[in-house]
Amino acid sequence: MGLLDKIKDNFTKAEFNVSPQKKLKTLSAEFENAFGVELVFYKGKQIADGGLTLKQLNTKTSKEVDTKADGFQVKASMKVGDAEKLFDTNFGVTVQIKKNGKLVPNDMTIGEAARAEI
């Protein structure tokens, strides 16, 4: 990844906010629009119902997580694994970032994944 790409990733879509009141399908669509990669939510090992909000999905998981958790921001400069961990830490939900239906490696940044041929 070039220096210019790294700089762009620090500023690209720096305001993508994740809030617990949004529906999963809305979050997924906004994430894909912002970064060009897919965000897939899971309940256990199954893909979660897109009609649920992040807060509703949180209450259906077995983890003890604060359901009043504040939202957070995701940036293109974040590593995929770090972004996925934020969802788990803040809301107790499992997400995977994919491109063209394939898992993106955790050590790539979201910006790198958007530009990569996966």
N, C-alpha and C positions, 0 to 999 in steps of 0.2 A: 504494500500500500504506500502510495506516495505521500509526501509531506502535505501537499495541497489537499489530498483526500482526508487526511487526519484533521486538518484545520477545518475543513467543511463539515466533517462529522461532529465537531464540537459545537457547531452553531445550527446545524440542520435539525429542524423540528425539536429544538430544545424545550419546547413548551408542551410536548405530548404528555398530558396528564392522565393518570389512572385514578378513577374514583369508584368507591364501592357501590354507588347507586346506578352505574351504567350497566346496561345489559351486555352479556358476553358477546353477542353477535355485533353489537355496536362497537365495543372495544376492539374486537377482531378486525372489523372493517376499517376503523380509524387507524389502527396500527399498520395494516397493510397499505393504506393510503399514504401514511406518513413515511414509512420506511421501505415499502416494497417487498416485505416478507410477511409470512403468515404467523398469527398468534393463535395457538390452539389450546383450549382449556379442557382439562380432564377432571372427572370425578372418578377416583379410583383408576382403573385402567381403561375406562370408556370415555369417549369424547362427551363433554358436558352439553346439556341442552342450552342452546344459544339464547333462549327466551328468559333464562334466569339472569338476575343481576349478580355481580361479583359478590355482594354481601349474602345473597340467597344461597349461592353455591358454597360459600364459606360455612354457612350453618349446616350444610349437608355433609361436610367432611368430618373426619373423626378427630382432627387436631384441635387443640384448645388455642384459639387465636382471637384476639380482640376484634369483635365484629364492628366496632366503632372506629376502627383504624382509619387514619387519614389516608388520603391518596398519596401518590408519589409521581415523580417524573421519570420518563425513560428518554435517553438520548442515543443518537446514532453512534456515539463514541463508546458506549457501554459494551462490555463483553456480553455475548449471548447468555452464558452461564450466570453472570451477575444479574442480568435482567430477569431471568427465570427465577432466580433465588429471591428476588424482591417480592414477587407474587407469593411465594411460599412463606416468606418471613412475615409479610404484612397481612396476608389474607388466608394463609393456610391452603392455598390451591396450587395445583400443579399445572404448569403451562409448558409448552414446547414451541420453539420458534422454528418454522419450516420455510423452505423455499422450493417451489415446484413439487410440493408433497414430500420432500426429503428433509430430515433433521439437519439443522445447521450446527456445526461443531461449536461447543461451548467456548472455545478459546478465540473465536472470531468476534470482531465487533459487529454490531448490527449494521453499521454502514458498509463494512467489508462484505457482509452477507448479501446486502442489497445489490452490490456491484458484481458479486461472484457468479460464475457459471456453475451452478450446483445441479 
